[in-house]
Amino acid sequence: MSTASSLHQSRKRKNAVMMTLCVIAAGIGLAWLALILGALVHKGTAGLSLDVFTQMTPPPGDAGGLLNAIYGSVVMTVIAVVVGTPIGVLAGTYMAEYGRFSKLTTVVRFINDILLSAPSIIIGLFVYELMVRPMGHFSALAGSVALAILVIPVVVRTTEDMLNLVPNALREAGTAIGAPRWVVIKSVAYRAALSGIVTGILLSIARISGETAPLLFTALNNQFWSSNLNAPMASLPVTIFQFALSPYEEWQQLAWTGALIITLTVLALSIFARSLTGRREDK
C-alpha cells in the first residue's frame, strides 16, 4: 500500500508541475496577444472615421481614406471564393464519397497538405509566372487567382473531414429507398455536413483576407479607384504594407486603421464559424 501511495503522490506532483507550466505558457501567450490587440485597438480606433470608408487613399502628406483598398479586397476575395469553393467542395466530395480508399485520393490529400502549409509568397510567384508575365501587366484577375489557390486546400480539407463524419447509416438509408448516389450525396451527406463545409469556407476567407505577398506579385496596388479586373487594383493588405513603411503620419495612421478593420472582420468570421460548428454539435 505504501508503494502505491507513494507512486500516487509522485504522479500528483508531476501532474501539478506540468499543469502549472501549461498555465504559465498559456498565460504568456495570452498576454502577448492582449498586448498586440490592445496596441492595434488603441492606434487603429484613433483614425477610425467615416472618411476611411468614403475617401480614396491619399497622396503623401494628405488625409484620406481606404475606400478603393476596401473595394479591391472585397472584389478579389469574392472572386477567389467563387472560383475556389466549387473546386474545393467537389475535390473533397470525391475524396470522401467516391475515392476514399483509392491511390488518387492519397496523392491528392498529400498535395493538398503541402498547399495548406506552403508560404503564400510561393503561390504569388507561381501566379506571377503563370499570368502576370505572359499578360505583361499586373491585374486584379491574377490576384484573385492567387487567392483562389489559397482557398482551395482549406475547403478541400474541411469538406472531406465533414463528409467523413457523416454516418454511413444515413447514406445506406438513402440508397435503400432507391435514390441514386449523387442524390444521396446532395440531399443527405451535404445536408448533414453543411455547417462544417460553410465553416471551412469562412475560414478560407479569413485566411486570404490578410494575405499581402501573393497580391504584391499579382494585383500590385492602385492609388485610385479601379473596377477593371484586367488592371492593377488596390487592396487592404498591400495598402497597409506600403503605408506602414512610409514616413508620413497620415499614411501610418491609415495603416493602423486598415489593420484594425481586417482584424475585426477576421474575428467576426471566426466567431460566426464557431457558432455554426456549435449548432452542428448541438444537433
N, C-alpha and C positions, 0 to 999 in steps of 0.2 A: 504493500500500500504506500509506503514511504517513497519508493521509487516512482510509482505512478503519480503521486502527488508532486514530487519534485519536477518530474517531466511536465506536468500540467502547469506548474508555476513558471517554468522556463519558457514554455510556449506562450504563456500570457505576457511575460515580459518582452519577448521578441515581438509579439503582436502589437503591444503598446508602443514599442520603439518605432516599428515600421509605420504604424498609424500616425504617430506624431510627425515623422519625417514626411509622410504623404500630405498631411495637413499643412505643414510648413511650406512644402513645394507648391501646393495649390494656392496658398495664400500669397506667395511671392509672385506667381503667375497672375493672379487676380489683381494684385497691387500694380504691376506694370500695365495691365490692361486698363485699370481705372485711371492711371496717370495719363496714358495715351488718349483715352476717351475724354478725360477732363480737359486736357490741353486742346483737343480738337473742338469740343463744345465751346470752350471759353473763347478761342480765337475765331472759330467759324461763325458763331452767332453774332459777333461784333460787326460783321459785314453783311448779315442776312437782312435783306430788304426786298421790296417789290422790284427794284431796279435790276436785281440779279436775274429775275425771270422775264424781264421785259426789254432789256437792252443788250446790244451786241458786246462782244469782247472789245475792250477799249485799246487805243494806241498807247504807247508808253507814256506814263505820267498823267493819264486822264482816268476819270471814273467811268464805270460802265457795268456791264452785267455778263451773264453767261448763257443768254438765250440761244445763240447759234450752237454753242457747245452742247447744251442740253438737248436741243433738237437733233443734232447729229448723233449723239449717243443713243437716243431713243430709236431713231431710224435704223441705225446699224444693228442695234440689239434686236429689234423686232424682226428684221430680215434674217439675222443669224438664227433666231429661234424658229422662225417659219421654215427655214431651209433645213436646219439641223435636227429638229424634233421628229419629223416623219422618218428620217433616215435612222435615227437612234431607236425609235419605237419599233420600227419594222425589224431592224437587226436584233434587238433584244427579244422580240417575239419569236424570231426564227431560232435563236439560241435556247429559249426556254420551252418552246412548244413543238418545234419540228426537228431540230438537230441537237437535242440536249446531250446526247452521248456520241455525237459524230466528231471526227477529227477536225472538220472545218470549224466547228464551234470552239474547240480548244485553241486553234490558231487565232480565230477572231477575238477570243477572250484575252489571249496573250497580247495581241497588238493593241487591243483596247486599253489594257492596263498600262502599256507603255505610253499611249496618248494621254491617259489620265495624269501621269506623273511627268510628262515631258514639259520642259520650260516653254512658256508661251512665246518667247522670242524666237525659238526654233520654228514654230508654226508661222510666225511673221516672216521669217526669212524664206520659208518654203513658198508661201503665197507670193512673196515678192518676186521670186524666180519664176513662179508659175503664171502670174498675171501682170504684175507691175512692169517688169522688164519687157515682155512682149507687147504690152499696150503702149509703153513709152511714157506713162504718167501714173501718178497716184490717183486713187479713186475710192469713193465710199463703198463701191461694189467689192473691191478687193478687201477692204476692211471687214465687210460683212462676211465674206467667205472665210477669212481667218478666224473670226469669232464663231462661225458655224462649226468649224473643225474642232474648236474647244467645247462646243455644246454637245457634239455627238457622243463622245465617250461617257460623259456623265449620264446622259439619257439612256444609253445602251446598258450601262451597269444597273441603274435603278430599275429599268423596265424588266431586265432579266431577273433580278433579285425579287421583285414584287410578284412577277408571274410564277416564279418557283415556289412562292409562299402560298399560292392558291391551292387548296386541297384537290387532289386528283378525283375525289368523290364527286365534286361539282362537275368536272369535265365528263365523268362517266355518266352522271345523271342526264346531262345534255345529249350525250351520244345515245343513251338508251331510248330517248324519245324520237330518234331518227334525224336529229339535226346534223348537218354537215360540219366538218371540223372547223371551217372558217367561221361558221355561225356560233359554234360553241366558244371559240376564242373571243369573238366580238361581243357576244351577249352575256357570256359567263365569266371568262377569265379577265377580260378587260374591265368589266364592271366591278369585279371583286378587287382588282388591283388599281383601280382608277386613282384613288387618293395618293398611293405611293408613286405612281407614274407622274402625276401632277407635281408632287413634291420634288421629284428629280428634275423636272423642267424648271421649277422655281429655283432650285439650287444651281442649275446651269446658268440661269440668268444672273444670279448673284455672283457667280464666278467671273463671267465675262464683263460685268458692269464696271469693274475697276481695272481691266487689262489695258496697259499702256504700250508695252513692247510690240505686240502684233500691229497695232494701229500706227505706230511710228514708221513701220516699213510698208504700210499699205495705204491707209487713208491720209496719212500725214496730218495736216491741220489746215484750217482756213479761218482767217480773222473775220471774214464777212459771212453773211447768210448765204447758204448754198443748198439747194434741194436737188442738184444734179448728181445722180449716183455715179456718173462717169467722170467726176471731178473730185479733187481733194475736199474733204469735209471736216469740220471741227468736231471734237468730241471732248467730253469732260476729263477723262484721264490724261489725254495729251495736253490739254489746256492747263490742267493742274501742274503737270510736269514742267511745262515751259514757264508758267507764271511763278512757280515756287523757286525756280533757279534765277529769276530775274532780280535786278537790284531795285526795282520800283515797288514802293509800299502798296500802291493800289493793286498791282498785279498779285503781290504776295497775299493780300487780304482776300482777293477773289479766289486764290488757290486754296486757302483755308476754308472758305465758304463752300467751294465746289467739293472739297474732300468731305465736309460735313453732309452735304446733300447725298453723295454716294453712300456714305456710311449709314445714314438713316434709311435710304432705300434698301440697301442690303439687309439691314436689321429688320425692316418691315417684311421683306420677302422670307427671311429665316423664321420669323415668328409665324407667318402665315403657313409656311411649310410644316412647321412643328404642330400647328393646330390641326392641319389635315391628317398628319400621322396619328395624332391623339384621337381624332374622331374614328379613324380606321381601327385602332386598337380597341376603342370602346364598343365598336360593332362586333 
